[in-house]
Amino acid sequence: MSSIEPGFYNNKDLILDKIWALLSKGVKDREEDFRLPVVVTNSKQGPDARIVVLRGAYPDRNVLRFHTDIRSEKIESLKNNKQIYFLFYNKEEKIQVRATGTATIHYKDETTAESWKKIQSMSRKCYLATTAPGSVSDNPTSGIPEQYNGKTVPIDETELGYEHFAIIESTIHSFEWLYLASKGHRRAKIELSGTSPTVTWLTP
């Protein structure tokens, strides 16, 4: 850990900018830890967690975005309960961020259509699975048609995948930030629901 004290260590006005900087980097940089958050939804059996790939971070709207299969279990969970939670951790920076929000499901709309155009064949391939994620199978399977396994799929042949493609956009209501430091940790909560963010120091 660097011995240099970061600007946000004792200045709560700099914390939110740091959070969005890490989130924005996570969208673009495959090596950034914030690219792979844990997302928690509320299923009928209780909290249900998984890792997703962060696909969008929009500070002007307080929105986070990730892609999913419309047939996945998380879709049904979010239809029943729109509350959603994210957990991020950057090992090098020693920063943990928890985010609480409300999810919106996009399916076959302008948002999904625009994003689908930008998705490469390798990523589209996942949506060609003939059975829903989590389906029981008698044998090990990727779910993808046999002719595509281990091969690059021509982009025109991936268009069928759009039928299963969905986007979850989560409007974030609050962040809880934790910075680990040998000289003393720092923790704060940022409320985003008002006209301007409210930042409150917490005991770590």
C-alpha positions in Angstrom: 0.0 0.0 0.0 1.3 3.4 -0.9 2.4 5.6 2.0 1.0 8.7 0.2 -2.2 9.8 1.7 -4.9 10.1 -1.0 -6.9 13.3 -1.3 -10.1 11.6 -0.3 -8.7 10.2 3.0 -10.0 13.2 5.0 -12.0 15.0 2.4 -15.5 13.5 1.9 -16.2 15.8 -1.1 -13.7 13.7 -3.2 -15.1 10.3 -2.4 -17.9 10.2 -5.0 -15.6 11.3 -7.8 -13.2 8.5 -6.9 -16.0 5.9 -6.9 -17.3 6.9 -10.4 -13.7 7.0 -11.7 -13.2 3.4 -10.7 -16.6 2.4 -12.1 -15.9 4.1 -15.4 -12.5 2.4 -15.6 -14.2 -0.9 -14.9 -16.3 -0.6 -18.0 -13.3 0.0 -20.2 -10.4 -1.8 -18.6 -10.5 -5.6 -18.4 -7.8 -5.5 -15.7 -9.8 -3.2 -13.3 -11.2 -5.1 -10.3 -14.4 -3.0 -10.5 -15.2 -4.7 -13.8 -16.5 -7.8 -12.0 -18.8 -6.8 -9.2 -20.9 -9.2 -7.1 -24.6 -8.5 -7.7 -27.3 -9.6 -5.3 -31.0 -9.9 -6.0 -33.9 -11.1 -3.9 -35.2 -14.5 -5.0 -38.2 -16.2 -3.4 -35.6 -18.4 -1.5 -33.7 -15.4 -0.2 -30.6 -13.3 -1.4 -29.1 -14.6 -4.6 -25.5 -13.5 -5.6 -23.4 -13.8 -8.7 -20.6 -12.0 -10.5 -21.5 -9.9 -13.6 -19.5 -7.8 -16.0 -20.0 -4.1 -15.6 -21.0 -2.7 -19.0 -22.0 0.8 -18.2 -21.5 3.5 -15.5 -23.3 6.8 -16.0 -22.7 9.3 -13.2 -25.0 11.9 -14.8 -27.9 9.4 -14.2 -26.5 7.4 -11.2 -26.9 4.3 -13.3 -24.9 1.0 -13.6 -25.5 -1.4 -16.4 -24.8 -5.1 -17.1 -26.0 -7.6 -19.7 -27.9 -10.9 -19.1 -30.0 -13.6 -20.6 -33.8 -12.8 -20.4 -34.3 -16.4 -19.4 -32.0 -16.2 -16.4 -33.3 -16.6 -12.8 -32.2 -13.1 -11.9 -34.8 -11.7 -14.3 -37.7 -13.4 -12.5 -36.2 -12.2 -9.2 -36.1 -8.6 -10.4 -39.6 -8.8 -11.7 -40.8 -9.7 -8.3 -38.4 -7.3 -6.4 -36.6 -4.5 -8.2 -34.1 -3.9 -5.4 -30.5 -4.7 -6.4 -27.2 -4.6 -4.7 -23.6 -4.4 -6.0 -20.3 -5.1 -4.2 -17.0 -3.9 -5.7 -13.5 -4.3 -4.3 -10.2 -3.0 -5.8 -7.4 -4.9 -4.2 -4.6 -2.5 -5.2 -6.4 0.6 -4.1 -7.9 -1.1 -1.0 -11.3 0.4 -1.7 -14.6 -1.5 -1.2 -17.9 0.0 -2.5 -21.4 -1.3 -1.9 -24.2 0.1 -4.0 -27.9 -0.1 -3.5 -30.3 0.5 -6.3 -33.5 -0.2 -8.2 -33.3 -2.3 -11.4 -35.0 -1.7 -14.7 -35.1 -4.6 -17.3 -34.6 -3.7 -20.9 -35.7 -6.2 -23.5 -36.2 -5.7 -27.2 -36.2 -1.9 -26.9 -34.1 1.0 -28.1 -31.5 0.4 -25.3 -30.9 -3.3 -26.2 -31.0 -2.7 -29.9 -28.3 0.0 -29.7 -26.1 -2.1 -27.4 -26.5 -5.3 -29.5 -25.0 -3.5 -32.5 -21.7 -3.0 -30.6 -21.3 -6.5 -29.1 -18.7 -8.7 -30.8 -19.5 -12.2 -32.1 -17.6 -13.8 -29.2 -19.9 -12.2 -26.6 -23.1 -12.7 -28.7 -22.3 -16.4 -28.8 -23.4 -16.8 -25.2 -27.0 -15.9 -26.1 -27.2 -18.6 -28.7 -27.8 -21.2 -25.9 -30.8 -23.3 -26.8 -31.8 -23.8 -23.1 -32.1 -21.3 -20.3 -29.2 -20.6 -17.9 -29.5 -23.0 -15.0 -31.4 -25.6 -16.9 -30.9 -29.2 -15.8 -28.9 -31.3 -18.2 -28.1 -35.0 -18.4 -24.6 -34.3 -19.7 -22.0 -31.5 -19.4 -23.0 -28.7 -21.8 -22.4 -25.1 -22.7 -25.9 -24.9 -24.0 -24.6 -23.6 -27.3 -25.4 -25.5 -30.5 -22.7 -28.1 -31.2 -21.6 -26.6 -34.5 -20.5 -23.4 -32.7 -18.6 -25.0 -29.8 -14.9 -23.9 -29.9 -15.5 -21.9 -33.0 -15.9 -18.2 -34.0 -19.5 -17.7 -35.1 -20.0 -15.5 -38.1 -21.6 -12.2 -36.9 -24.7 -12.7 -39.1 -25.4 -16.1 -37.5 -25.4 -14.5 -34.0 -28.5 -12.4 -34.7 -30.7 -15.2 -33.3 -29.1 -14.4 -29.9 -30.8 -11.1 -29.7 -34.0 -13.0 -28.8 -32.4 -13.8 -25.4 -30.4 -10.6 -24.8 -31.4 -8.2 -22.0 -29.9 -5.3 -20.2 -30.3 -4.5 -16.5 -29.9 -0.8 -15.7 -29.8 0.0 -12.0 -30.5 3.4 -10.6 -28.2 3.7 -7.6 -29.7 5.4 -4.5 -26.7 5.1 -2.3 -23.0 4.0 -2.1 -21.2 2.8 1.0 -17.4 3.3 0.6 -14.6 1.8 2.7 -10.9 2.6 2.3 -8.4 0.4 4.1 -5.3 2.1 5.4 -2.7 1.0 8.0 -2.9 4.5 9.7 -6.7 4.1 10.1 -9.5 3.0 7.8 -12.1 5.4 6.4 -15.8 4.8 5.7 -18.6 6.9 4.3 -22.1 6.7 3.0 -23.2 8.7 0.0 -27.0 9.3 -0.5 -27.9 10.1 -4.1 -31.7 10.4 -3.9 -31.7 14.2 -3.2 -31.0 17.1 -5.4 -27.3 16.8 -4.6 -25.3 13.9 -3.1 -25.0 13.8 0.7 -21.9 12.3 2.1 -21.7 11.2 5.8 -18.6 9.8 7.6 -19.1 6.4 9.3 -17.0 4.5 11.7 -15.2 1.7 9.7 
